[in-house]
């Protein structure tokens, strides 16, 4: 793994970033969180894009969709269009890791619904961008949802925190394009924890470069069912109904005034 190109993925969670200091540690690329579902833009995204670019790093973005049933801002089309409009880099990934199966009943989700929602999102985003985004996921989520073969049309950014990455279907033969090697296991120059990533080459950013064919070994047996810790996310809250306004009884109002006057 020593010959792989090192990178990081960051969000507002990392707060104050010194990208020049990051580059001086040997990091060559960073993936920045852009949009979170229908909640809004990562507050540090635009600043991070500029600062990381100025530091001479290769810069990518990831969006974190909320694949929930519903209309309006919950639809894959709205989120793909909104995320695309906010994203400022040519290298983009769709973060497919939420909701986990223990929350499906809460949000009215199912495996087939999540699978189809994400595919609609990816298709719409690709239409807008003119090329396919990557898919970020981890093995347990991919296998629980049971990703259909169409996911294989998109390059994989796999989160697999082992010596060699486990590749879920449908990418077993295709392999990974980016590999998140730790979830918060790296350290920034200021000592703050950060996710670490590697790439085989820089062809994502420089399309004229050949894609490396030197593929590190991959794990083909299922890993532990324990999923890696998901990236921080603010779950979308269902609308909170306003408290009911009690009906006004004119007679009781008059009586209250009279009793108040009488007590004086």
Buried (B, 14 or more C-beta within 10 A) or exposed (E): EEEBBBBBBBBBBBEEBEBBEBBEEEBBBBBBBBBBBBBEBBEBBBEBBEBBBEBEBBBBBBBBBBBBEEEEBBBBEBBBBBBBEBBBBBBBBBBBBBBEBEEBEEBEBBEEBBBBBBBBBBBBBBEBBEEBBBBBBBBBBBBBBEBBEBBBBBBBBBBBBEEEBBBBBBBEEEBBBBBBBBBBEBEBBEEBBBBBBBBBBBBBBEEEEEEBEEEBEBBEEEBEEEBBEBBEBEBBEEEEEEEEEEEEEEEEEEEEEEEEEEEE
